[in-house]
């Protein structure tokens, strides 16, 4: 699957630019509807879930083990699925890095680098590290494998950002495209801030 993103991602994304802007549909009404539904609820209890995030054991970009137990550490986890080939993904990294540094103690940001093909894909891992370093984005980024790779089969474009509660439930508030302000609004609504 990751090879699909790497080999076809640029082609698919480039050829879809007529229909998409920054890997997001260029249909303002559709985006407005998605966004308004993403922030319509007023409390955690009103947020619906669409299933569990897959169980995983993987590593971060530095080889440190990470499991789905990480979700229990915070009320909400923001997962930004991105690729090293994706211009809009790279362009939002400085803002994501800044936001992650400012997040309250009950929220965390995790990057899932979709085009890394395993812990021995040093070339793409180094590309991801360079992108994050240049953007001063110091949040956790993980490598897809097993269940994470299977989950990526359901991701149509990057960046895609999902929200996972402390029990590993995926909220029905997916945002496709680079929209840090939208991510922040979902978090604020969830936490009632």
ABEGO torsion letter per residue (X at the ends): XAAAAAAAAAAAAAAAAAABBGGBBABAAAAAAAAAAAAABABAAABBBAEBBBBBBBBBAAGBBBBAAAAAABABBBBBBBBAABAAAAAAAAAAAAAAAABBAABBBBBBBAABAEAABAAAAAAAAAAAAAAGBABBBBBBBEAAAAAAAABABOBBBBBBBAAGBBBAABBBEBBAAAAAAAAAAAAGX
